[in-house]
Amino acid sequence: MVDWDVYLVTQASLSTGRTTDAIVADAIDGGVGVVQLREKDRTARERYELGRELRELTRKAGVAFVVNDRVDIAQALDADGVHLGDDDLPVPVARELLGDDALIGRSVSTVEDAREAAAAGADYLGVGAVFATGSKDDIDDEEYAIGTERVAAIADAVDIPFVAIGGITADNAVEVVRAGADGVAVITAITQADDPEAATDALHSAVEQGR
């Protein structure tokens, strides 16, 4: 059973000089439920080597571990699954490669895309960007933020779990969960926190309050 409350997406370049494995270890101590290996600016080999460390940490803690975009790296690491975007392999192809037990996520921002992903067999969705965020170059402006009304519409449209992503903090996590999200996915709210363990715990508390 996956704990969707707090979902950490790793990115060393947004971790204020700290190592990703140290951030993940602290987040695990704070109660993170899912860890996604992102690290888009690293080579496949570098992501694989880092992923080996994260796979060991998450397995020991019983935390779900998924790989962003790369089905091949997910296979090589024996990850729990993969998270796919618009430019990645289709969900059914990833399912065929990874098997029925794999956890396959899909990034969406519209009700139509959410329905299509669910129909294609996605196990969960990443919905956003809910608020403006600086973690992705193309969604750092308010005009790209979908807002909590869209979150609510997607919650009404699909039956699979989803995490809200994009500009999420402990201060606004309550409202996205009240809108229907099962949890929150973050990068900098944990990776740039002075105390990643405490930041994870604060997000967890906000999600619980939202319910």
ChimeraX attribute file (.defattr): number of C-alpha atoms within 10 A of each C-alpha:
attribute: neighborCount
match mode: 1-to-1
recipient: residues
	/A:1	5
	/A:2	11
	/A:3	14
	/A:4	21
	/A:5	24
	/A:6	29
	/A:7	30
	/A:8	26
	/A:9	22
	/A:10	25
	/A:11	21
	/A:12	20
	/A:13	16
	/A:14	16
	/A:15	18
	/A:16	12
	/A:17	10
	/A:18	13
	/A:19	14
	/A:20	22
	/A:21	16
	/A:22	13
	/A:23	23
	/A:24	25
	/A:25	17
	/A:26	20
	/A:27	26
	/A:28	23
	/A:29	15
	/A:30	20
	/A:31	22
	/A:32	26
	/A:33	23
	/A:34	23
	/A:35	23
	/A:36	24
	/A:37	27
	/A:38	21
	/A:39	21
	/A:40	14
	/A:41	11
	/A:42	14
	/A:43	10
	/A:44	14
	/A:45	10
	/A:46	11
	/A:47	18
	/A:48	19
	/A:49	12
	/A:50	17
	/A:51	27
	/A:52	14
	/A:53	14
	/A:54	24
	/A:55	21
	/A:56	13
	/A:57	17
	/A:58	20
	/A:59	13
	/A:60	9
	/A:61	15
	/A:62	13
	/A:63	21
	/A:64	22
	/A:65	27
	/A:66	30
	/A:67	29
	/A:68	22
	/A:69	21
	/A:70	20
	/A:71	24
	/A:72	16
	/A:73	21
	/A:74	23
	/A:75	16
	/A:76	11
	/A:77	21
	/A:78	16
	/A:79	25
	/A:80	20
	/A:81	28
	/A:82	27
	/A:83	27
	/A:84	24
	/A:85	15
	/A:86	11
	/A:87	7
	/A:88	14
	/A:89	14
	/A:90	16
	/A:91	23
	/A:92	15
	/A:93	12
	/A:94	24
	/A:95	21
	/A:96	10
	/A:97	13
	/A:98	21
	/A:99	12
	/A:100	11
	/A:101	10
	/A:102	21
	/A:103	21
	/A:104	25
	/A:105	27
	/A:106	26
	/A:107	23
	/A:108	22
	/A:109	22
	/A:110	16
	/A:111	19
	/A:112	11
	/A:113	17
	/A:114	25
	/A:115	17
	/A:116	14
	/A:117	23
	/A:118	20
	/A:119	13
	/A:120	14
	/A:121	18
	/A:122	26
	/A:123	21
	/A:124	23
	/A:125	28
	/A:126	25
	/A:127	27
	/A:128	26
	/A:129	24
	/A:130	23
	/A:131	23
	/A:132	20
	/A:133	21
	/A:134	13
	/A:135	16
	/A:136	10
	/A:137	8
	/A:138	9
	/A:139	19
	/A:140	17
	/A:141	12
	/A:142	13
	/A:143	10
	/A:144	16
	/A:145	19
	/A:146	18
	/A:147	19
	/A:148	20
	/A:149	13
	/A:150	19
	/A:151	27
	/A:152	17
	/A:153	14
	/A:154	25
	/A:155	20
	/A:156	12
	/A:157	14
	/A:158	18
	/A:159	12
	/A:160	16
	/A:161	19
	/A:162	28
	/A:163	25
	/A:164	30
	/A:165	27
	/A:166	26
	/A:167	23
	/A:168	24
	/A:169	21
	/A:170	18
	/A:171	10
	/A:172	16
	/A:173	28
	/A:174	23
	/A:175	16
	/A:176	26
	/A:177	24
	/A:178	17
	/A:179	22
	/A:180	23
	/A:181	29
	/A:182	23
	/A:183	28
	/A:184	29
	/A:185	28
	/A:186	22
	/A:187	25
	/A:188	22
	/A:189	18
	/A:190	30
	/A:191	31
	/A:192	17
	/A:193	16
	/A:194	11
	/A:195	14
	/A:196	24
	/A:197	21
	/A:198	17
	/A:199	22
	/A:200	29
	/A:201	20
	/A:202	20
	/A:203	30
	/A:204	25
	/A:205	16
	/A:206	24
	/A:207	25
	/A:208	15
	/A:209	13
	/A:210	19
	/A:211	15
